[in-house]
Amino acid sequence: MTAAERPVLDGPPASMGDADRELLRAALNLLDLHYAQGVHEVAAALRLADGRVVTGLHVEASTGRASVCAESAALSAAIVAGSPVVSIVGVLRRPGGSQHIIEPCGVCAELLGDHAPDAVVWVAVGDGFGPVRVAQLLPFRRRRAARPV
């Protein structure tokens, strides 16, 4: 496997607990329902402190940055639900059918860092997957003093 490749998801990671396995199933089920190559290739599921699960789906736009990431969509649902995020699982389906746990992009890492810095997020680690705190995604992130969250 080269550094550019992602580990293939061939079942829940052995170290993933039951609650996060539920998130993984929710994200994979969402992709099963709505996957469209180049349009809806990523889904995310977030567990809230009150136990509820919210999901989000990647929505690609022809202009690139107008696209909505699955993690951002799910975070919006979490904020509307009114309960803090405690755990996050995002999944990617490649056009060839392989599935992968995927970490949030930089923009989503910024948003999650503002709104859920203590949440656990699953990421690719070496040739497998593991949990890290959202705050660890961008270790040198900066905040503008005039824009506190």
DSSP file with accessible surface (Angstrom, degrees, kcal/mol):
  #  RESIDUE AA STRUCTURE BP1 BP2  ACC     N-H-->O    O-->H-N    N-H-->O    O-->H-N    TCO  KAPPA ALPHA  PHI   PSI    X-CA   Y-CA   Z-CA
    1    1 A M              0   0  130      0, 0.0     2,-0.1     0, 0.0   126,-0.0   0.000 360.0 360.0 360.0 131.2    0.0    0.0    0.0
    2    2 A T    >   -     0   0   84      1,-0.1     3,-1.5     4,-0.1     0, 0.0  -0.456 360.0-104.7 -88.5 166.8    1.4    3.4   -0.9
    3    3 A A  T 3  S+     0   0  112      1,-0.3    -1,-0.1    -2,-0.1   123,-0.0   0.776 120.1  58.8 -61.7 -26.5    0.9    6.5    1.2
    4    4 A A  T 3  S+     0   0   91      2,-0.1    -1,-0.3     0, 0.0     2,-0.2   0.657  92.6  85.1 -78.7 -15.2   -1.7    7.8   -1.3
    5    5 A E  S <  S-     0   0  106     -3,-1.5     3,-0.0     3,-0.0     0, 0.0  -0.574  71.2-138.0 -88.3 152.7   -3.9    4.7   -0.8
    6    6 A R        -     0   0   57     -2,-0.2   121,-0.1     1,-0.0    -4,-0.1  -0.841  29.6-101.1-104.1 145.8   -6.5    4.3    2.0
    7    7 A P        -     0   0    9      0, 0.0    94,-0.3     0, 0.0     2,-0.3  -0.370  42.4-116.0 -61.3 140.1   -6.9    1.1    3.9
    8    8 A V        -     0   0   84     92,-0.1     2,-0.8   119,-0.1    92,-0.2  -0.611  19.3-128.3 -79.6 137.2   -9.9   -0.8    2.7
    9    9 A L        +     0   0   13     90,-3.7    90,-0.4    -2,-0.3    -1,-0.1  -0.789  36.4 164.8 -86.5 111.0  -12.8   -1.2    5.1
   10   10 A D        -     0   0  153     -2,-0.8    -1,-0.1     1,-0.5    90,-0.0  -0.050  69.8 -31.8-117.2  31.2  -13.6   -5.0    5.2
   11   11 A G  S    S-     0   0   31      2,-0.0    -1,-0.5     0, 0.0     3,-0.1  -0.654  97.2 -43.0 136.9 168.5  -15.7   -4.9    8.3
   12   12 A P  S    S-     0   0   59      0, 0.0     9,-0.1     0, 0.0    -2,-0.0  -0.318  70.2 -99.5 -61.8 141.3  -15.6   -2.9   11.5
   13   13 A P    >   -     0   0   16      0, 0.0     3,-1.9     0, 0.0    -4,-0.0  -0.338  29.7-121.8 -58.2 142.0  -12.2   -2.3   13.0
   14   14 A A  T 3  S+     0   0  100      1,-0.3     0, 0.0    -3,-0.1     0, 0.0   0.841 112.0  52.4 -57.0 -32.9  -11.5   -4.8   15.8
   15   15 A S  T 3  S+     0   0   85    114,-0.2     2,-0.5     2,-0.0    -1,-0.3   0.498  84.4 108.6 -84.5  -1.3  -10.9   -1.9   18.3
   16   16 A M    <   -     0   0    5     -3,-1.9   114,-0.0     1,-0.1   113,-0.0  -0.631  64.6-136.7 -82.4 124.6  -14.2   -0.2   17.4
   17   17 A G     >  -     0   0   41     -2,-0.5     4,-2.3     1,-0.1     5,-0.2  -0.186  27.4 -97.4 -73.8 170.4  -16.7   -0.5   20.2
   18   18 A D  H  > S+     0   0  137      1,-0.2     4,-1.9     2,-0.2     5,-0.1   0.867 120.7  54.2 -58.5 -40.6  -20.4   -1.3   19.8
   19   19 A A  H  > S+     0   0   48      1,-0.2     4,-1.3     2,-0.2    -1,-0.2   0.924 112.9  42.8 -63.8 -41.9  -21.6    2.4   19.9
   20   20 A D  H  > S+     0   0   26      2,-0.2     4,-2.5     1,-0.2    -1,-0.2   0.823 108.2  59.5 -76.1 -27.0  -19.1    3.4   17.1
   21   21 A R  H  X S+     0   0   67     -4,-2.3     4,-2.6     2,-0.2    -1,-0.2   0.881 102.8  54.0 -63.5 -35.2  -20.0    0.2   15.1
   22   22 A E  H  X S+     0   0   86     -4,-1.9     4,-2.4     2,-0.2    -2,-0.2   0.915 108.1  49.1 -63.6 -40.3  -23.6    1.5   15.1
   23   23 A L  H  X S+     0   0    0     -4,-1.3     4,-2.6     2,-0.2    -2,-0.2   0.920 109.8  51.4 -63.7 -43.4  -22.3    4.8   13.6
   24   24 A L  H  X S+     0   0    5     -4,-2.5     4,-2.7     1,-0.2     5,-0.2   0.940 111.0  47.9 -59.2 -45.9  -20.4    2.9   11.0
   25   25 A R  H  X S+     0   0  138     -4,-2.6     4,-2.9     1,-0.2     5,-0.2   0.912 110.8  51.7 -61.7 -41.3  -23.5    0.9   10.1
   26   26 A A  H  X S+     0   0   25     -4,-2.4     4,-2.0     2,-0.2    -1,-0.2   0.927 112.2  45.3 -62.9 -43.4  -25.6    4.1    9.9
   27   27 A A  H  X S+     0   0    0     -4,-2.6     4,-2.1     2,-0.2    -2,-0.2   0.924 114.8  47.5 -67.1 -43.4  -23.1    5.8    7.6
   28   28 A L  H  X S+     0   0   31     -4,-2.7     4,-2.5    -5,-0.2    -2,-0.2   0.903 110.9  51.9 -65.1 -39.1  -22.7    2.7    5.4
   29   29 A N  H  X S+     0   0   93     -4,-2.9     4,-1.9    -5,-0.2    -1,-0.2   0.897 107.4  53.0 -63.3 -39.3  -26.5    2.3    5.2
   30   30 A L  H  X S+     0   0   27     -4,-2.0     4,-2.1     1,-0.2    -1,-0.2   0.923 110.2  47.5 -62.5 -42.2  -26.9    5.9    4.1
   31   31 A L  H  X S+     0   0    0     -4,-2.1     4,-2.6     1,-0.2    -2,-0.2   0.896 107.7  56.2 -65.0 -39.3  -24.4    5.3    1.3
   32   32 A D  H  < S+     0   0  100     -4,-2.5    -1,-0.2     1,-0.2    -2,-0.2   0.897 113.7  41.2 -57.9 -38.1  -26.3    2.1    0.3
   33   33 A L  H  < S+     0   0  132     -4,-1.9    -2,-0.2    -5,-0.2    -1,-0.2   0.839 131.9  18.6 -77.4 -35.6  -29.4    4.3   -0.1
   34   34 A H  H  < S+     0   0   93     -4,-2.1    -2,-0.2    -5,-0.2    -3,-0.2   0.400  76.8 139.8-125.8   3.4  -28.0    7.3   -1.8
   35   35 A Y     <  +     0   0   61     -4,-2.6     2,-0.3    -5,-0.2     6,-0.2  -0.249  18.3 168.7 -56.2 131.9  -24.6    6.6   -3.3
   36   36 A A  B >>  -A   40   0A  37      4,-1.4     4,-2.7     0, 0.0     3,-2.6  -0.922  41.6-108.0-144.2 119.9  -24.1    8.2   -6.7
   37   37 A Q  T 34 S+     0   0  133     -2,-0.3     4,-0.1     1,-0.3    57,-0.1  -0.195 101.3   1.7 -52.7 128.2  -20.7    8.3   -8.3
   38   38 A G  T 34 S+     0   0   36      1,-0.1    -1,-0.3     0, 0.0     3,-0.1   0.402 133.5  57.5  77.0  -3.4  -19.2   11.8   -8.2
   39   39 A V  T <4 S+     0   0   62     -3,-2.6    21,-2.1     1,-0.1     2,-0.4   0.705 115.9  15.6-122.9 -50.8  -22.2   13.2   -6.4
   40   40 A H  B  < S+A   36   0A  45     -4,-2.7    -4,-1.4    19,-0.2    19,-0.1  -0.772  72.6 134.8-132.0  86.6  -22.8   11.3   -3.1
   41   41 A E        +     0   0   38     -2,-0.4    52,-2.5    -6,-0.2     2,-0.4   0.496  60.3  55.6-113.3  -7.9  -19.6    9.3   -2.2
   42   42 A V  E     -B   92   0B  19     50,-0.2    16,-3.0    -3,-0.1     2,-0.3  -0.987  55.2-179.3-130.2 139.1  -19.2   10.1    1.5
   43   43 A A  E     -BC  91  57B   0     48,-2.1    48,-3.0    -2,-0.4     2,-0.3  -0.968   7.5-163.3-131.6 150.2  -21.6    9.7    4.5
   44   44 A A  E     -BC  90  56B   0     12,-2.5    12,-2.2    -2,-0.3     2,-0.4  -0.977   5.2-162.8-134.1 147.4  -21.0   10.5    8.1
   45   45 A A  E     -BC  89  55B   0     44,-2.6    44,-2.3    -2,-0.3     2,-0.4  -0.998   8.0-165.6-130.0 135.3  -22.7    9.5   11.3
   46   46 A L  E     -BC  88  54B   1      8,-3.0     8,-2.5    -2,-0.4     2,-0.5  -0.972  11.9-144.1-122.5 134.3  -22.4   11.4   14.6
   47   47 A R  E     -BC  87  53B  31     40,-2.5    39,-3.1    -2,-0.4    40,-1.4  -0.844  19.7-146.5 -94.7 134.7  -23.4   10.2   18.1
   48   48 A L  E >   -B   85   0B   1      4,-3.1     3,-2.4    -2,-0.5    37,-0.2  -0.597  26.1-107.9 -96.9 160.8  -24.7   12.9   20.4
   49   49 A A  T 3  S+     0   0   60     35,-2.9    36,-0.1     1,-0.3    -1,-0.1   0.803 120.0  56.8 -58.8 -29.0  -24.2   13.0   24.1
   50   50 A D  T 3  S-     0   0   86     34,-0.2    -1,-0.3     2,-0.1    -3,-0.0   0.401 123.1-104.5 -85.2   4.8  -27.9   12.1   24.6
   51   51 A G  S <  S+     0   0   39     -3,-2.4    -2,-0.1     1,-0.3    -1,-0.1   0.214  77.5 131.8  96.9 -16.0  -27.4    8.9   22.6
   52   52 A R        -     0   0  117     -5,-0.1    -4,-3.1    29,-0.0     2,-0.4  -0.314  47.5-140.1 -68.0 156.2  -29.1   10.1   19.4
   53   53 A V  E     -C   47   0B  47     -6,-0.2     2,-0.3    -8,-0.0    -6,-0.2  -0.967  16.7-172.8-118.3 131.9  -27.4    9.5   16.0
   54   54 A V  E     -C   46   0B  22     -8,-2.5    -8,-3.0    -2,-0.4     2,-0.3  -0.902   7.7-158.3-119.5 153.6  -27.5   12.1   13.2
   55   55 A T  E     -C   45   0B  60     -2,-0.3     2,-0.3   -10,-0.2   -10,-0.2  -0.865   7.8-165.3-129.5 163.9  -26.2   11.6    9.7
   56   56 A G  E     -C   44   0B   5    -12,-2.2   -12,-2.5    -2,-0.3     2,-0.4  -0.986   9.2-146.8-147.3 153.1  -25.0   13.7    6.8
   57   57 A L  E     -C   43   0B  31     -2,-0.3   -14,-0.2   -14,-0.2     2,-0.2  -0.967  24.7-113.7-124.9 136.1  -24.4   13.0    3.1
   58   58 A H        -     0   0   23    -16,-3.0     2,-0.5    -2,-0.4    11,-0.2  -0.467  28.7-164.9 -63.4 133.5  -21.8   14.5    0.8
   59   59 A V  B     -G   68   0C  68      9,-2.9     9,-2.6    -2,-0.2     2,-0.2  -0.942   9.4-150.0-127.0 105.3  -23.4   16.6   -1.9
   60   60 A E        -     0   0   83    -21,-2.1     2,-0.3    -2,-0.5     5,-0.1  -0.512   8.8-160.2 -78.2 142.7  -21.1   17.5   -4.8
   61   61 A A    >   -     0   0   29      3,-0.3     3,-1.7    -2,-0.2     6,-0.2  -0.906  27.6-122.7-119.7 152.1  -21.5   20.7   -6.7
   62   62 A S  T 3  S+     0   0  131     -2,-0.3     3,-0.1     1,-0.3    -1,-0.1   0.728 111.3  57.7 -66.3 -18.0  -20.1   21.5  -10.2
   63   63 A T  T 3  S-     0   0  103      1,-0.2     2,-1.5     0, 0.0    -1,-0.3   0.234  98.3-138.8 -99.4  15.3  -18.3   24.5   -8.7
   64   64 A G  S X  S+     0   0   36     -3,-1.7     3,-2.6     1,-0.2    -3,-0.3  -0.460  90.1  51.1  73.3 -89.2  -16.2   22.5   -6.1
   65   65 A R  T 3  S+     0   0  163     -2,-1.5    -1,-0.2     1,-0.3    -3,-0.1   0.726  97.8  69.3 -63.4 -18.0  -16.3   24.6   -3.0
   66   66 A A  T 3  S+     0   0   64     -3,-0.2    -1,-0.3    -5,-0.1    -2,-0.1   0.655  79.8 109.3 -71.6 -10.2  -20.0   24.9   -3.1
   67   67 A S    <   -     0   0   16     -3,-2.6     2,-0.5    -6,-0.2    -7,-0.2  -0.235  67.9-134.3 -62.3 153.8  -20.1   21.2   -2.3
   68   68 A V  B     -G   59   0C  66     -9,-2.6    -9,-2.9   -11,-0.1     2,-0.1  -0.962  15.3-136.9-114.6 125.2  -21.3   20.1    1.1
   69   69 A C     >  -     0   0   28     -2,-0.5     4,-2.3   -11,-0.2     5,-0.2  -0.472  17.2-122.4 -78.0 152.6  -19.3   17.6    3.0
   70   70 A A  H  > S+     0   0    1      1,-0.2     4,-2.5     2,-0.2   -26,-0.2   0.893 112.3  52.6 -60.6 -40.9  -21.0   14.8    4.9
   71   71 A E  H  > S+     0   0    9      1,-0.2     4,-2.6     2,-0.2    -1,-0.2   0.902 109.3  48.8 -65.8 -39.5  -19.4   15.8    8.2
   72   72 A S  H  > S+     0   0   26      2,-0.2     4,-2.2     1,-0.2    -1,-0.2   0.909 111.7  49.4 -65.6 -41.9  -20.6   19.4    7.8
   73   73 A A  H  X S+     0   0   30     -4,-2.3     4,-1.8     1,-0.2    -2,-0.2   0.925 113.7  46.0 -62.7 -42.6  -24.1   18.3    7.0
   74   74 A A  H  X S+     0   0    0     -4,-2.5     4,-2.3     2,-0.2    -2,-0.2   0.889 109.9  54.3 -68.2 -38.8  -24.2   15.9   10.0
   75   75 A L  H  X S+     0   0    8     -4,-2.6     4,-2.5     2,-0.2     5,-0.2   0.916 106.1  52.7 -62.2 -40.2  -22.7   18.6   12.3
   76   76 A S  H  X S+     0   0   70     -4,-2.2     4,-2.4     1,-0.2    -1,-0.2   0.935 109.3  49.1 -59.8 -43.7  -25.5   21.0   11.3
   77   77 A A  H  X S+     0   0   36     -4,-1.8     4,-2.2     1,-0.2    -1,-0.2   0.885 110.1  52.1 -62.9 -37.4  -28.0   18.3   12.2
   78   78 A A  H  X>S+     0   0    2     -4,-2.3     4,-1.2     2,-0.2     5,-1.1   0.915 109.0  49.1 -65.6 -42.1  -26.3   17.8   15.6
   79   79 A I  H ><5S+     0   0   94     -4,-2.5     3,-0.5     1,-0.2    -2,-0.2   0.928 111.3  49.4 -64.7 -41.6  -26.4   21.5   16.3
   80   80 A V  H 3<5S+     0   0  122     -4,-2.4    -1,-0.2     1,-0.2    -2,-0.2   0.906 107.2  55.9 -62.4 -37.9  -30.1   21.6   15.5
   81   81 A A  H 3<5S-     0   0   28     -4,-2.2    -1,-0.2    -5,-0.2    -2,-0.2   0.745 105.0-135.6 -68.2 -24.2  -30.6   18.6   17.7
   82   82 A G  T <<5 +     0   0   66     -4,-1.2    -3,-0.2    -3,-0.5    -2,-0.1   0.735  63.8 110.3  80.8  23.0  -29.1   20.5   20.6
   83   83 A S  S   <S-     0   0   17     -5,-1.1    -1,-0.2   -34,-0.0    -2,-0.1  -0.990  71.4-103.8-131.5 140.1  -26.8   17.9   22.1
   84   84 A P        -     0   0   90      0, 0.0   -35,-2.9     0, 0.0     2,-0.4  -0.236  34.6-113.4 -62.1 150.1  -23.0   17.8   21.9
   85   85 A V  E     +B   48   0B  13     30,-0.4   -37,-0.2   -37,-0.2    33,-0.1  -0.671  36.2 170.6 -82.6 133.5  -21.2   15.5   19.5
   86   86 A V  E     +     0   0B  62    -39,-3.1    34,-2.2    -2,-0.4     2,-0.3   0.641  63.0  19.5-115.2 -23.5  -19.2   12.7   21.2
   87   87 A S  E     -Bd  47 120B   7    -40,-1.4   -40,-2.5    32,-0.2     2,-0.4  -0.997  58.5-165.6-153.5 147.0  -18.2   10.4   18.3
   88   88 A I  E     +Bd  46 121B   1     32,-2.3    34,-1.9    -2,-0.3     2,-0.4  -0.997   6.3 179.6-138.3 133.8  -17.9   10.6   14.5
   89   89 A V  E     -B   45   0B   0    -44,-2.3   -44,-2.6    -2,-0.4     2,-0.4  -0.988   7.4-174.6-133.3 125.0  -17.5    8.0   11.7
   90   90 A G  E     -B   44   0B   1     12,-0.4    12,-2.3    -2,-0.4     2,-0.4  -0.934   5.4-164.7-115.8 142.2  -17.2    9.0    8.1
   91   91 A V  E     -BE  43 101B   0    -48,-3.0   -48,-2.1    -2,-0.4     2,-0.4  -0.972   5.6-158.1-130.1 145.7  -17.1    6.5    5.2
   92   92 A L  E     -BE  42 100B  12      8,-3.0     8,-2.2    -2,-0.4     2,-0.5  -0.952   3.2-158.0-118.6 136.3  -16.1    6.9    1.5
   93   93 A R  E     - E   0  99B  34    -52,-2.5     6,-0.2    -2,-0.4     5,-0.1  -0.979  15.3-146.6-113.7 121.8  -17.2    4.6   -1.3
   94   94 A R    >   -     0   0   94      4,-2.7     3,-2.6    -2,-0.5   -57,-0.1  -0.480  29.2-106.4 -79.5 157.4  -14.9    4.6   -4.3
   95   95 A P  T 3  S+     0   0   70      0, 0.0    -1,-0.1     0, 0.0   -58,-0.1   0.829 120.9  59.4 -55.2 -30.3  -16.4    4.2   -7.8
   96   96 A G  T 3  S-     0   0   83      1,-0.1    -3,-0.0     2,-0.1    -2,-0.0   0.558 122.6-105.6 -75.8  -7.1  -14.9    0.6   -7.9
   97   97 A G  S <  S+     0   0   42     -3,-2.6    -1,-0.1     1,-0.3     2,-0.0   0.270  73.6 137.2 105.0 -12.5  -17.0   -0.3   -4.8
   98   98 A S        -     0   0   43     -5,-0.1    -4,-2.7     1,-0.0     2,-0.4  -0.381  41.3-146.2 -68.1 149.2  -14.3   -0.3   -2.1
   99   99 A Q  E     -E   93   0B  46    -90,-0.4   -90,-3.7    -6,-0.2     2,-0.3  -0.912  17.7-179.4-119.4 148.8  -15.2    1.4    1.1
  100  100 A H  E     -E   92   0B   7     -8,-2.2    -8,-3.0    -2,-0.4     2,-0.4  -0.998  32.9-118.2-146.4 141.4  -13.0    3.3    3.5
  101  101 A I  E     -E   91   0B   0     -2,-0.3     2,-0.4   -94,-0.3   -10,-0.3  -0.678  42.6-161.4 -73.3 136.3  -13.2    5.1    6.8
  102  102 A I        -     0   0   27    -12,-2.3   -12,-0.4    -2,-0.4    20,-0.1  -0.977  13.5-132.2-129.2 137.6  -12.3    8.7    6.0
  103  103 A E        -     0   0   60     -2,-0.4    20,-0.1     1,-0.1     6,-0.1  -0.470  42.1 -88.0 -79.9 158.1  -11.2   11.5    8.2
  104  104 A P        -     0   0   11      0, 0.0    -1,-0.1     0, 0.0    17,-0.0  -0.328  44.0-112.6 -63.7 147.7  -12.8   15.0    7.8
  105  105 A C     >  -     0   0   56      1,-0.1     4,-2.8    -3,-0.1     5,-0.2  -0.155  39.8 -92.1 -67.2 175.1  -11.3   17.4    5.3
  106  106 A G  H  > S+     0   0   45      1,-0.2     4,-2.1     2,-0.2     5,-0.1   0.886 126.3  50.7 -61.0 -40.9   -9.6   20.5    6.5
  107  107 A V  H  > S+     0   0   60      2,-0.2     4,-2.3     1,-0.2    -1,-0.2   0.945 113.9  44.5 -64.7 -44.6  -12.7   22.7    6.4
  108  108 A C  H  > S+     0   0    0      1,-0.2     4,-3.3     2,-0.2     5,-0.3   0.882 109.5  56.2 -67.2 -36.7  -14.7   20.1    8.3
  109  109 A A  H  X S+     0   0    5     -4,-2.8     4,-2.3     1,-0.2    -1,-0.2   0.899 108.0  49.5 -61.2 -37.7  -11.9   19.6   10.8
  110  110 A E  H  X S+     0   0   74     -4,-2.1     4,-1.7    -5,-0.2    -2,-0.2   0.943 113.5  45.1 -63.7 -48.5  -12.1   23.4   11.4
  111  111 A L  H  X S+     0   0   60     -4,-2.3     4,-1.9     1,-0.2     5,-0.2   0.934 115.5  46.2 -61.9 -46.7  -15.8   23.3   11.9
  112  112 A L  H  X S+     0   0    2     -4,-3.3     4,-3.7     1,-0.2    -1,-0.2   0.881 108.8  56.9 -64.3 -36.6  -15.7   20.3   14.1
  113  113 A G  H  < S+     0   0    5     -4,-2.3    -1,-0.2    -5,-0.3    -2,-0.2   0.846 110.7  44.4 -62.3 -33.3  -12.8   21.9   16.1
  114  114 A D  H  < S+     0   0   44     -4,-1.7    -1,-0.2    -3,-0.2    -2,-0.2   0.841 129.2  24.0 -75.1 -36.0  -15.1   24.8   16.8
  115  115 A H  H  < S+     0   0   83     -4,-1.9   -30,-0.4    -5,-0.1    -2,-0.2   0.589 136.8  18.7-112.6 -14.1  -18.1   22.8   17.7
  116  116 A A    ><  +     0   0    6     -4,-3.7     3,-1.6    -5,-0.2    18,-0.3  -0.178  63.8 150.3-152.2  50.6  -17.0   19.4   18.9
  117  117 A P  T 3  S+     0   0   47      0, 0.0    18,-2.0     0, 0.0    19,-0.2   0.783  78.0  49.1 -63.1 -25.2  -13.3   19.5   19.8
  118  118 A D  T 3  S+     0   0  123     16,-0.2    -5,-0.1    15,-0.1   -32,-0.0   0.495  86.7 110.8 -93.1  -3.4  -13.5   16.8   22.4
  119  119 A A  S <  S-     0   0    2     -3,-1.6    15,-2.6    -7,-0.2     2,-0.4  -0.309  70.4-119.8 -67.5 154.8  -15.4   14.3   20.1
  120  120 A V  E     -dF  87 133B  29    -34,-2.2   -32,-2.3    13,-0.2     2,-0.4  -0.807  29.2-169.3 -94.6 135.5  -13.7   11.2   19.0
  121  121 A V  E     -dF  88 132B   1     11,-3.3    11,-2.2    -2,-0.4     2,-0.4  -0.987  19.3-127.9-127.7 136.4  -13.3   10.7   15.2
  122  122 A W  E     + F   0 131B   4    -34,-1.9   -32,-0.4    -2,-0.4     2,-0.3  -0.692  36.2 169.8 -84.3 134.9  -12.2    7.6   13.4
  123  123 A V  E     - F   0 130B  14      7,-2.8     7,-2.4    -2,-0.4     2,-0.4  -0.892  41.9 -87.1-137.8 165.0   -9.4    8.0   10.9
  124  124 A A  E     - F   0 129B  31     -2,-0.3     2,-0.4     5,-0.2     5,-0.3  -0.628  42.0-174.7 -72.9 130.9   -7.0    5.9    8.8
  125  125 A V  E >   - F   0 128B  81      3,-2.5     3,-2.3    -2,-0.4     2,-0.1  -0.954  57.5 -52.2-131.6 108.2   -3.9    5.0   10.9
  126  126 A G  T 3  S-     0   0   66     -2,-0.4    -2,-0.0     1,-0.3     0, 0.0  -0.401 122.1 -20.2  62.2-126.1   -1.2    3.2    9.0
  127  127 A D  T 3  S+     0   0  137     -2,-0.1    -1,-0.3    -3,-0.1     2,-0.2   0.190 137.6  37.4-100.3  18.4   -2.9    0.2    7.3
  128  128 A G  E <  S-F  125   0B  22     -3,-2.3    -3,-2.5  -121,-0.1     2,-0.3  -0.532  85.7 -91.3-140.3-151.6   -5.9    0.3    9.7
  129  129 A F  E     +F  124   0B  29     -5,-0.3    -5,-0.2    -2,-0.2  -114,-0.2  -0.956  34.4 166.8-137.0 152.3   -8.2    2.6   11.5
  130  130 A G  E     -F  123   0B  10     -7,-2.4    -7,-2.8    -2,-0.3     2,-0.3  -0.988  33.3-100.0-159.4 164.1   -8.3    4.2   14.9
  131  131 A P  E     +F  122   0B  67      0, 0.0     2,-0.3     0, 0.0    -9,-0.2  -0.660  35.1 171.3 -91.6 143.6   -9.9    7.0   17.0
  132  132 A V  E     -F  121   0B  36    -11,-2.2   -11,-3.3    -2,-0.3     2,-0.2  -0.945  39.1 -97.3-137.3 162.7   -8.5   10.4   17.7
  133  133 A R  E >   -F  120   0B 120     -2,-0.3     3,-1.8   -13,-0.2     4,-0.5  -0.566  30.9-122.6 -77.1 144.6   -9.9   13.5   19.3
  134  134 A V  G >> S+     0   0    3    -15,-2.6     3,-2.1   -18,-0.3     4,-0.5   0.902 112.4  63.5 -53.2 -41.0  -11.1   16.1   16.9
  135  135 A A  G 34 S+     0   0   56    -18,-2.0     3,-0.3     1,-0.3    -1,-0.3   0.749  96.7  59.0 -59.0 -21.3   -8.7   18.6   18.4
  136  136 A Q  G <4 S+     0   0  119     -3,-1.8    -1,-0.3   -19,-0.2    -2,-0.2   0.628  85.7  78.1 -82.0 -13.8   -5.9   16.4   17.2
  137  137 A L  T <4 S+     0   0   40     -3,-2.1    -1,-0.2    -4,-0.5    -2,-0.2   0.872 108.8  24.0 -64.1 -39.0   -6.9   16.7   13.6
  138  138 A L  S >< S+     0   0   49     -4,-0.5     3,-1.7    -3,-0.3    -1,-0.3  -0.741  73.1 177.6-126.3  82.2   -5.4   20.2   13.2
  139  139 A P  T 3  S+     0   0   94      0, 0.0    -1,-0.1     0, 0.0    -2,-0.1   0.738  81.6  38.5 -64.8 -20.9   -2.7   20.4   15.9
  140  140 A F  T 3  S+     0   0  186     -4,-0.1    -4,-0.1     2,-0.0    -2,-0.0  -0.012  83.2 150.6-117.7  31.3   -1.6   23.9   15.0
  141  141 A R    <   -     0   0   64     -3,-1.7     2,-0.3    -6,-0.2    -3,-0.0  -0.282  33.0-144.6 -68.4 148.8   -4.9   25.5   14.1
  142  142 A R        -     0   0  218      2,-0.0     2,-0.4     0, 0.0    -1,-0.1  -0.826   6.7-156.0-111.7 152.7   -5.4   29.2   14.6
  143  143 A R        -     0   0  137     -2,-0.3     2,-0.5     5,-0.0     3,-0.0  -0.984  21.0-122.6-126.6 140.2   -8.4   31.0   15.8
  144  144 A R    >   -     0   0  173     -2,-0.4     3,-1.8     3,-0.2    -2,-0.0  -0.676  17.9-140.8 -78.8 129.4   -9.2   34.6   15.1
  145  145 A A  T 3  S+     0   0  102     -2,-0.5    -1,-0.1     1,-0.3     0, 0.0   0.830 100.3  56.7 -60.7 -32.7   -9.7   36.4   18.4
  146  146 A A  T 3  S+     0   0   95      1,-0.2    -1,-0.3    -3,-0.0    -2,-0.0   0.524 103.8  56.4 -79.1  -3.8  -12.6   38.4   17.0
  147  147 A R    <   +     0   0  159     -3,-1.8    -1,-0.2     2,-0.0    -3,-0.2  -0.385  68.4 168.2-127.5  59.0  -14.6   35.3   16.0
  148  148 A P              0   0  104      0, 0.0    -3,-0.0     0, 0.0   -34,-0.0  -0.369 360.0 360.0 -68.8 150.9  -15.0   33.1   19.1
  149  149 A V              0   0   99    -35,-0.1    -2,-0.0    -2,-0.0     0, 0.0  -0.834 360.0 360.0-101.8 360.0  -17.5   30.3   18.8
